[in-house]
Amino acid sequence: MPKSRTRQKSHYTAPPERSAGPAVNPPWFVPVLVGLLVLGLVWIVVTYLTSFDYPIPGIGSWNLAIGFAFALGGLGMATRWK
């Protein structure tokens, strides 16, 4: 009966070196994040309190959309916060 061949295993290779430390956000990141969230909230509150007339007069319900856009921008930045 013929003898079976053994499988050749590859040699061990070390994993690549890790970076020195965790990545850090720039110093302006958190103030802009909080500013967008607060600006969006204030914009929406002012829109409701003035019956959709302000902060920008004449555009009606688009004021609400602008407030939500600011708030969503802040939430989008919050997902990148380290």
N, C-alpha and C positions, 0 to 999 in steps of 0.2 A: 504494500500500500504506500502511495507517495506521501511524503511528509509535507504538512501545510506550511506556508510561508508566514512568518510573523509580520505584523504591521509595523512599519517604521513610524515612530512618533517624532514630531518636530521638536526642536530644541526650545527651551523656555526663553521667552522674551519678556523683559520687564515692562510694566505699563509705563506710559509717558508720565513725566513729572507734572505735578499739579502746580497751579499758579501760586504765588506767594500768599495771597489772602483773598477774602471775599471782595467782590466788586462793590463799590460804594457809589451812591448817587452824588451828583454835584450839589454844592450848597444851595443853589437856587431851586432845586427840584421840589422840596417839601413846601416852601412858601407859595410857589406857583400852584401846586396841587391844592392846597388849602384855599388859596385865593379864588381859584376857579369854582370850587365847591360852594364857597360862601357867596360869591358873586351870582352864581346860578340860582341859589336859594333866595337871595334878596331880590333878584330880578323877577322870579316867579311870584314872590309875595307881593311885591309892588304892583305887578300886573293884575293880580286878583283884587287887591285893595282899591285900585283905581278903575275897576271894571274894564280892563283891557285897553285903557287909554294911554297909559304911560308904562314904561320909561321912554319909549319912542312913540310920540303921538302919530296917529293916522294909519298904523299898520295892523291894528286890531289883534287878532289871535297869534300873529307872528311873534309878538312879544313873548308869548308863552314858549314858542318853539326856540327862540333865542336863549331863554333861561334854561331850558332843558339841554340845549347844546353846550352851554357853559358847564352845567353839572355833569354831563356825560364826558366832557373833556377832562374834568377832574377825576372822575371814576376811571377813565382810561389810563390816566397817569398813575392812579393808585395801584393798578395791576402791575406796573413796572417798578414799584417802590421796593427797594432792597433793604 
